Amino acid sequence: MTGRRFLFLQGPASPFMKKLAQVLETQGSSVLKVSLCIGDVVFWWPKKSPLFRGRQKDWAVYLDCYITDHNITDIVMLGDGRAPHATAARIGMERGLRVHILEHGYLRPDWLTIEPDGMSAHSRFPQDANQIAALADQAPPVPAGGLYRSSFLTYALYDLAFHIPNVLFGWLVHPHYKQHGPVHPVIEYSGWVWKALTLRKRRARAEQAINACLATDKGREIPFFLFPLQLPGDYQIIRHAPGGNLFRLVEATIASFAKHAPAETRLLFKVHPIDNGLSRWPERIAETAARHGISDRVFLADGGNTDELIRKSAGVVTVNSTVGLTALIAGRPVIALGAAIYDVPGLTFQDSLADFWRYPITPDPDLLDAFLRALAATTQVRGGFIGEAAITAGAENVAARLLEEEERLPIALRKPQGMPRFRYAEELGQS
C-alpha cells in the first residue's frame, strides 16, 4: 500500500478522472471524490461520492473537515480558477498536502499538464534562465505530438452529458451550485447552433479577411501581427490577465497599435476555435478600429490555419494562450500581456507593447530548447481527456507522476498565491 489518499474534485467532462482513480487504486492508493453537481456524479458513476449541496461560503469549512476526517494526503482537480478549486488549493497548501492541478497540455497536441499548487502566475515553474537550465539538465528532447485522434463530436456529447442533468435537476438537487462557465449552458449551446448554421459564411469571411491582411502593396509584402483570441470566460483571462477582461485588453491593444505601430503594418485577430460566437468579436473589433481610424489595418478571421499565420506573422501578441508557446517554437517574436508560464526573459518580449510593434525580437533558440525540455520533464505527460486511447495513456501517465515520492518542481520554487501583479497593467489601462 502506498498510504496515499487522494481527494478528487471536479475534472474534465469525460471519463478521465474515473479512469485515473482506477489506475491509482490498482497501485494501492485510496481515491475519494466530492461532487459539486450532478454532472460530476454522471462521470463518476457507478462509483459513489458525497454531493456538496451547501453555499459557497460553507465550502472551506466542509472541505477542511473532510480532509481531516478522511486523512487526505493529496488533492487532484482540473484547473485552479474555479472558486471551489482556488479554495481547495489554498487549504491544501496551508495543511501541507500535495495539490495537483490538471489541465490540457502547455505543449500541444496530445499532452496533459500536471502541476503542483497552480498554473500560470501560481506555477512553480521558474522564469529564470539558470533555474530552467538546471531543470533541463539531462532531460531528453521533446517528442512531437500527433499520437491520438480527437473528436469534436465526442467532446460535445460529453459536455451535454455533464450540463443537461445540471440544467434539468440542479435547481432541485444543488440550488446553490454556480456553474463555472460565463453563461448558462442553454445560451452557450444556442451560440454553437448558430455557428454551425453559418459555418460556410464564416469560413468564406475568414478567408477573405486573411487574404486582405496578407495582400501585397505593389508586390511588396506588408508585415502583420497576429493576436489569437482566447475565450473571455477562461480563468486564464479572469485570474491571470490585467483587469481580467479580454474585451478591454483587445481594445487597449488596438489603441496601442493605432498610436505606436509603424503605418505600414497590420493587425489580425483570430477567433478561438471553440468560441461560442456570443462575444460579438466582429462588431467589437470593427467599432474599436474605426474609433481609432485604422479600419483598413485591422482584420478579424473566424477560421484559418493558425500555424501558417504564425509563420507568416511579424510577431504574436497574446494574453497567455498556449498559441504563444507555439509561436516561440516557430521562432516568432511573442509578447505576453498576462501571466504565462513561457513569459521568460530571452523568450518573450519584455519591454512595452508600444516598443513591440516597432522592434519585435525572436526568442533565444538555446533557451527555448532548455525551456521545452524542462517543461516536458516537470509538468507534462502524454495523453488527453477525450478518446479512449488518449484517456488510457493519460490516466496511466498522470498516475505515475502523482505517485512519485519526489516532486519534480521543488517547493522552494513556490510562488505567492493570490492576485498577481501584471507588467502591462498600467500601459493597457488596467491597473
N, C-alpha and C positions, 0 to 999 in steps of 0.2 A: 504494500500500500504506500502511496506517495504521501499521504497525510494532508494533501491539498484539498481544500473545499472551495469550489468555485461558485460564485453567485452570478448568474446571467440576468441582465436586464434586457432592454429592447435590442433587437438585432435587425438585420435586413428583412424585408418582406419576402422570405424564401425559406426553404427547409434547412438553411445553412447552420443555424445555431443548434438545432436538434441533432444534426449530424455531428457537429463539433462535440456536443455533450456525449454522444455515443462513443466517440473515439477516446475522449478523456476517461470515461468510465471503464472502458476495456483496459486502460492502462493504470487502473487502481485509484483514480481520483473520484471525489464526490462532486456532483453538479446539482445545484438547486437553481430555481428561477422564480423571480417575482414578476408577474404580468401586470401591465398597466392598463390594458384594454383587451377587448375580446379578440382583436386581431392578433395580439401576442399569443393568446390561447390557441388560436387556429393553427399556427405554425409550430406549436409545442405538443399538440395532440398526437398520441394519447397520453403522453407524459402529463403529470399533474403539476400545477403551480398555484400558489395563492394569488388572488387578484386584489391589488391595492385599489380601494374604492374611495379613499379619503380625499381631502382637499390638498392642494399643492403645499400649503403651509404646514401640513401634518407629515409630509413625506420624509423630511430629515429625521424626525423622531422615530417614525416607523422603521426606516432603513437602519438607523443606529441600533435599535433594539433587535432587529432581525439579524444583523451581523453578529451581535453578542450571543443571541440565543442559538445560533447555528454554527458558531465557531468558524466564520467565513475567513479565508486567507486571501482570496483573490476576487476581484470584480471584473467582469467582462461585459462590454457594451459597444454599441455602434455609435461612434462619434461622441464628442464631449459637449456638443452645443445645446441639446435639448435640456430644458430646465431640470428634470429629474436626474439626468446623467451628469450635468455640471455639479449638482449637489452630491451625487454619489462619488464623483471623483474627489471632491473636497474632503468628504468624510473618510473615504478610503485612505487618502494620503495622511490625513490627521491621525488615523488609527494605525498607521504603519502597514496597511495592506498593500498588496500589489494591485495596481489599477491598470487594466489593459484596454486600450481603445482600438477598435476595429474600424476599418473604412476601406473603400476602394483604394487601389494602389496609387501611390505617387507616380510610380512607373506604370505605363500603360502599353498594351493591354495585358490581361491575364496575370496581374499581380494583386495582392491584398496588402494593406497596411496593418501592422500591429505595433502600437507604440505604448510605452508606459506614460502615465499621467495625463497626456492630452496631445493635441495636434497644433500645428501652426505656431502661434505665439506661445503655446504651452508645451511645445515639444521639447524633449531633452536633446534633440539632435543639435550639435553645435553649429555655430555660424562663424567659427574661427578656422582659418586655413590650416593651422598647425594641428588643431584637435581633429579636424576632418582627415588630415593625412595620417594621423595616428590610428584612427578607426579603420582607414582603408588599407593599412599595412597588412600585407599577405591576403587581403580579400581578393577573390577571383574577379575577372571581368564579368560584366552584367550580360546574361544571355538575352537574346531577342524574345519578343512575345509571340503571339500567334499560335498558342497551344490549344485553345478551346474555342468552340463555336458558340457565339452568343445569339440570343433570340429576343427581339423586342416583344414578340407576342407572348413569350413565356414571362418576361418581366411584367407586362401589362396584366396578365392573368393573375400572377402572384399579388400584384398591387391591388387588384379588385378583391381578391380573397382576404386581404388584410383590411381594406376600408369598408366594404359592404356590410359586414357584421357590425362594425362600429356605428355606421350611419343608421342602420335599421334598429339596433338594440342598445347601442351605447347610452342613449339618454336614460334608459331604464336601469341598466346594469352598473354603469360607472358615470353618473351625471357630471362629476367634477373633472373628468379627464379632458385635457386640452391637447388635441391632435397637433403634431409637430409641424405640419405644413402651414404655409402662409394663408391659404384659402381653403374653404370647405371642399372635400373631395368631389362633390357633385359639380361645383364650379370648375374645379380642375379638369374633370372629365369632359365637361362641355367645351372647354378650350381645346382639348385633344380632338374631339369630334370635328370641330370647326377646322382645325389644322389638317385633318385627314381629308375633308371635303375640298379644301383649297390647295391641295398638295401640288398639283400641276402649275397653278398660278404662282405659287410661292417659289417653286423651282425656276420657273421662267424669269421671275423678277430677280431672284438671286443671281442667275447667270447674267442677266442684263446689268445688274449693279457691279458685279465683279469685272465684267468686260469694260464697263465705263471707267472703273477705278484703274484698271490696268492699261487703258488706252494710251497710246503714244501721242506725243505732240510733234508733228512734222518728223516722224520717225525716231524721235528721242523719247526714251522711257522716263516716266515721271515717278520718283520714289513715293512709296506709300507705307504708312504704319498700320499695323493690324491690332485691333482691340477685340479679343474673343470675349464675348459677354458671358457672364455666369448667371446663375439663377438668383433673382432678387431675394428669394426667401431662404437661400442657402445659409447655413450657420457660418460658413467661411466668410460670408459677407456681413452677416448680422453681428458676429462676435470678433471677427478678425480683420475688419476693414475700417478705415476712418469714417466715423459717423454711422456706420452700419447700414448705409442706404446706397444701393447701387445706382439708383436713378440720379442722385445728386453727384455721385462720383463721375458718371458719364457726362453730365452737364459741365462739371468742372474741367474734365479732360478736353471737351470741345472748346471751352473758353480758353484754356491754355494753348491749344493748338492754333486757334484763331489769332492769338496775341503773339506767340513766340515761334511757331513753326515757320520754316522758310516758305515763301509764297508758292514755290513750285514743288509742293509735297501734298499728299492726300492722306486721308484717314478713313479706314474701312472697319466698320463694326461687323462682327459675325455673331448671329444669334446662336445660343446654346442648342445643341441637338435635341435636348428633351425639354426645351422651353414650351410651356403650355399655350403660348400665344396670347395670354391675357395682359402682358406687360405693355402693350401698345408701343413697342420699340420703333416702328416706322414713323409714327406720329411724333413721339417724343424727340427722337434724334433729328428729324426734319425740322421741327419747330425750333430746337436749340441752335442748329446750324444756321437757320435763316436769321435768327435773332443776332447772331454774330457775323452775319454777312459772308458765310463760307459754304453756302448750299452746294456750290459747284465743286467743292473739295472734300465733302463728307459723304460717305456711302454706307449702305446697310445691306447685308446679304443674309437671308434666312436659308442657308444652304451653302453648298460648295465644299471643296476639298481643303480641310484645314491645313494639312501638312504641306500641300502645294502652295497655299497662300503664305504660310510661314517662310518657306524657302524663297519666295519672290519678294518678301517684305524688306523694308529698310530697318525694321525693328518691331518689337511686340510690346504693347502696353497691356498690362493685366493687373487685376487686384491681387489675386493669389491663386489663380487657376493652375491646374496641372499642365495646361497648354503652355504655360511659361516655361516649365521644365522641358517640354517637348521642343520648344523654340531654342532653348540653350543647347540641347543635344544636336539640333540642326545648325548650331553655330551662329544664331542670330542674336543681336542685341535685345535685351529684355529689361524692362523696368517694372517692379512690383510695387503697387501703390499701397498694398496692405501687408499683413504678416504672412510670409510664405517661407516654407522650410528651405527653399533654394535661394532666398534673398541673402546671398553671401557676397561680401566684397571680393571682387575678382570674377564673379559670375554675373551678377546683375548690376545694372547702372545704379550708382549710389548718390549721385548729385540730383539736382532738381529736375522736375518734369520739363520745365522750360528749357533746360540745357539738353535734355534727352532728344528733343526734336531736332537739335542742331548738331549734336556731337554723340550719336549713339556708338557704344563701344561693344565689341564682340567679347564673349567670355573667354577666360584663360583655359585652353584645352587641357592642360595638365591638372589644374584644379578641378575642372569638370569631371575628368576621369576619376580622380580620387573621390569626389563627392558622390558620384554614381555608385562606385564600389562600396563606399562606406554606407550609403543609404540602403542599398540592397542587402548588405550584410547585417544591418541592425534593425531595420523597420519593415522590410518587405519579404513576403513569401509568395510562391506561385499558387494560383488558384483563383476562384471567383465566387460570386454569390448566386449566379444563375447558371443552370445547366448541370446535369448530373456529374459529368466528368470534372468540371470546374469546382463544384461543391465538394466532391470527394477528395480531390487533391488539396483544395484549400483547407478543409477541415483537418486533414492529416498534418499538413504543414503548420497550421496555426497551433494545433495541439502540441506538436513537438516544440514549438517556440515557447508556448505557455509553460511547459513542464521543465524548461531549462532552469537549473538552480541559480546560475549567474546571469544577471541582467546584461544585455548587450550594450545598453546605454546606461552607464553608471549613475547612481542617484546624485553624485556630485555635479552632474550636468543639469539637474532640475532647475527649471526657470520659475520665476514668481508667477503665481496664479492671479486671476482677476483680469480686469480690462488692461490690455497693453497700451503702450504709447506708440503712436504711428508717426514715422518720419515725415510723411507728406500731408499730415492733417492740416497744418497751417496753410500750406501752399494751395491746397484744394478747398480751403474754406470750411473744413470740417472739425476744427479744433474746439 
